[in-house]
């Protein structure tokens, strides 16, 4: 049976590459416009300008979004019931687990980018952390990709910190669990192009032209088109 042209298999994502990026310098980077269509996981020259991976990301505990709030409250008046339906604000958290132990990761997750918490010599790094939470406000870019499709989730303003110390298991990679609370962009970030708390960026995909009889074009089985 012929499938309508509106079904475009090249718009489906089965992620086989996942990573989390942060700005190389400072704490903010504008939306990476124009980068999603050319991104290739194995070619560092295609990564968005000004961004770099934070560290190696867990394959066992992949990055995930969760939301809280947004509950509905129905408001009554003395004369009429249910005159308004008020929705509360939604708080979004982005959680991921790193396996890299270096200065960048330790400062972002445990030191709050506070130079006073880090001792560094030629031989070692010592990152101090105590009972007071230390957080960093930074932009984040969550990338999921396969051979045909890439999706960016851009967060202009996320408050980042380690989520405890994780669990060490013999024969397994030692984790650094991270929680980022997604906040509204600052006025400076809005000026630089950020419009809301999260932007999902996908490349435009052209639908395959059907051959006569409504079937996909010859040599293009299933209507698939290249990324």
C-alpha positions as CSV (number, residue, x, y, z in Angstrom):
1,X,0.0,0.0,0.0
2,X,1.3,3.4,-0.9
3,X,2.2,5.7,2.0
4,X,1.3,9.4,2.0
5,X,4.3,11.6,1.3
6,X,3.8,13.3,4.7
7,X,5.6,10.3,6.3
8,X,9.3,11.1,6.0
9,X,11.6,8.4,7.4
10,X,14.6,10.8,7.4
11,X,12.9,12.8,10.2
12,X,13.1,9.8,12.6
13,X,15.9,9.7,15.1
14,X,17.4,6.5,16.6
15,X,20.2,8.1,18.6
16,X,23.5,6.3,18.4
17,X,25.6,9.3,19.6
18,X,24.8,11.4,22.6
19,X,26.9,14.2,24.3
20,X,26.5,17.4,26.4
21,X,28.4,20.5,25.4
22,X,29.1,23.8,27.3
23,X,30.7,27.0,26.1
24,X,34.5,26.9,25.8
25,X,34.9,30.2,27.6
26,X,32.7,32.1,30.0
27,X,29.3,30.8,31.0
28,X,27.1,31.7,28.0
29,X,26.9,30.9,24.3
30,X,24.2,32.1,21.9
31,X,22.0,29.6,20.0
32,X,24.1,27.6,17.6
33,X,22.1,28.6,14.5
34,X,23.0,26.7,11.3
35,X,25.1,24.1,13.0
36,X,22.6,21.2,13.4
37,X,22.4,20.4,9.7
38,X,26.2,20.0,9.3
39,X,27.0,18.2,12.6
40,X,28.8,14.9,12.4
41,X,29.8,13.2,15.6
42,X,33.2,12.0,14.2
43,X,34.2,15.4,12.8
44,X,35.2,17.9,15.4
45,X,35.2,20.7,12.7
46,X,31.4,20.4,12.5
47,X,30.8,21.0,16.2
48,X,29.2,24.4,16.9
49,X,31.6,27.3,17.2
50,X,32.5,28.2,20.8
51,X,31.2,24.9,22.3
52,X,33.1,21.8,23.6
53,X,32.0,18.6,25.3
54,X,32.0,18.8,29.1
55,X,33.3,15.3,29.5
56,X,32.6,11.7,28.6
57,X,28.9,10.9,29.2
58,X,27.5,7.7,30.7
59,X,25.9,5.3,28.3
60,X,24.2,3.5,31.2
61,X,22.5,6.6,32.5
62,X,21.8,8.7,29.4
63,X,20.9,12.4,29.8
64,X,17.3,13.0,30.5
65,X,14.8,15.8,31.0
66,X,12.2,15.9,33.8
67,X,9.6,18.5,34.6
68,X,7.7,19.6,37.8
69,X,4.9,22.0,38.3
70,X,2.5,23.3,35.7
71,X,-0.5,22.1,37.7
72,X,-3.9,23.5,36.8
73,X,-5.9,25.5,39.4
74,X,-9.6,26.1,38.6
75,X,-10.8,29.5,40.0
76,X,-14.4,30.1,41.0
77,X,-16.4,33.2,41.6
78,X,-19.3,33.7,43.9
79,X,-21.7,33.6,41.0
80,X,-20.1,31.3,38.5
81,X,-17.9,28.2,39.0
82,X,-14.8,27.4,37.1
83,X,-14.3,30.8,35.4
84,X,-10.6,30.5,34.9
85,X,-8.1,27.7,34.7
86,X,-4.7,28.9,35.9
87,X,-1.5,26.9,35.1
88,X,1.5,27.2,37.3
89,X,5.1,27.6,36.0
90,X,7.0,24.5,35.0
91,X,10.5,23.7,36.4
92,X,12.6,21.6,34.1
93,X,15.6,19.7,35.2
94,X,18.3,18.1,32.9
95,X,20.2,15.3,34.5
96,X,23.3,13.5,33.1
97,X,26.2,11.5,34.4
98,X,29.9,12.2,33.5
99,X,32.9,9.9,33.8
100,X,35.6,12.4,33.3
101,X,37.8,13.7,36.1
102,X,39.6,16.9,35.1
103,X,39.7,20.5,36.1
104,X,36.8,21.6,33.9
105,X,34.4,18.9,35.2
106,X,35.4,19.3,38.9
107,X,35.0,23.1,38.8
108,X,31.7,23.0,37.0
109,X,30.2,20.3,39.2
110,X,31.8,20.6,42.6
111,X,33.7,24.0,42.8
112,X,31.1,26.3,41.3
113,X,33.9,27.8,39.1
114,X,35.3,29.3,42.4
115,X,39.1,29.4,42.0
116,X,39.4,29.4,45.8
117,X,38.2,25.8,45.9
118,X,40.8,24.5,43.6
119,X,44.5,23.8,44.3
120,X,46.6,23.0,41.2
121,X,50.2,22.0,40.9
122,X,52.2,20.4,38.1
123,X,51.4,17.0,39.6
124,X,47.8,17.1,40.8
125,X,44.5,18.8,41.2
126,X,42.7,19.1,44.5
127,X,39.1,20.2,44.3
128,X,37.6,21.1,47.7
129,X,33.8,20.9,48.3
130,X,31.9,21.2,51.5
131,X,28.4,21.5,52.9
132,X,27.5,24.6,51.0
133,X,26.1,23.9,47.5
134,X,28.2,25.5,44.7
135,X,26.5,26.0,41.4
136,X,27.4,27.4,38.0
137,X,25.1,29.2,35.6
138,X,26.0,28.2,32.1
139,X,24.6,27.4,28.7
140,X,24.2,23.7,27.8
141,X,23.8,21.9,24.5
142,X,22.4,18.4,24.5
143,X,23.1,16.6,21.2
144,X,21.5,13.4,19.9
145,X,22.5,12.1,16.5
146,X,22.5,9.1,14.1
147,X,23.6,8.8,10.5
148,X,20.6,10.7,9.2
149,X,19.4,13.1,11.8
150,X,20.7,15.4,14.6
151,X,18.7,17.1,17.3
152,X,20.1,19.9,19.5
153,X,18.4,20.9,22.8
154,X,19.8,24.3,23.7
155,X,19.5,25.7,27.2
156,X,20.8,29.3,27.5
157,X,20.7,29.4,31.3
158,X,21.1,26.3,33.3
159,X,22.2,26.1,37.0
160,X,24.6,23.2,37.2
161,X,25.9,21.2,40.1
162,X,26.9,17.7,41.1
163,X,24.1,15.5,42.4
164,X,25.9,13.8,45.2
165,X,28.9,11.6,44.6
166,X,27.4,8.7,42.8
167,X,27.9,5.1,43.5
168,X,31.2,3.3,42.8
169,X,31.0,-0.3,41.6
170,X,33.9,-2.6,41.0
171,X,34.6,-3.0,37.3
172,X,32.4,-0.1,36.3
173,X,33.2,3.5,35.3
174,X,33.1,5.9,38.3
175,X,30.2,8.4,37.9
176,X,29.8,12.1,38.5
177,X,26.0,12.6,38.5
178,X,25.0,16.1,37.4
179,X,21.8,18.0,37.8
180,X,21.0,21.2,35.8
181,X,18.0,23.3,36.6
182,X,16.8,25.1,33.5
183,X,16.2,28.8,34.1
184,X,14.7,31.6,32.0
185,X,17.3,33.4,29.9
186,X,18.8,36.6,31.2
187,X,18.2,39.9,29.6
188,X,21.7,39.7,28.0
189,X,20.9,36.3,26.6
190,X,17.6,37.5,25.2
191,X,19.5,40.3,23.4
192,X,21.9,37.6,22.0
193,X,19.0,35.6,20.5
194,X,17.6,33.4,23.3
195,X,13.8,33.5,23.4
196,X,12.9,31.0,26.1
197,X,14.2,28.4,28.5
198,X,14.8,25.6,26.0
199,X,15.1,25.5,22.2
200,X,14.9,22.3,20.2
201,X,16.8,22.7,17.0
202,X,16.3,20.3,14.0
203,X,17.4,20.5,10.4
204,X,14.8,20.9,7.7
205,X,14.2,17.7,5.8
206,X,12.8,17.6,2.3
207,X,10.2,15.0,1.6
208,X,10.9,12.5,-1.1
209,X,8.9,13.1,-4.3
210,X,6.6,10.2,-5.1
211,X,6.8,8.4,-8.3
212,X,3.8,7.7,-10.5
213,X,1.0,5.9,-8.6
214,X,2.0,7.5,-5.3
215,X,5.0,5.1,-4.7
216,X,8.4,6.4,-3.5
217,X,10.7,7.4,-6.3
218,X,12.8,4.6,-7.8
219,X,16.2,4.1,-6.2
220,X,14.8,5.7,-3.0
221,X,13.1,2.9,-1.1
222,X,10.8,3.9,1.6
223,X,11.0,7.5,0.6
224,X,14.3,8.0,2.6
225,X,16.4,11.0,1.9
226,X,19.9,11.8,3.1
227,X,20.6,14.0,6.1
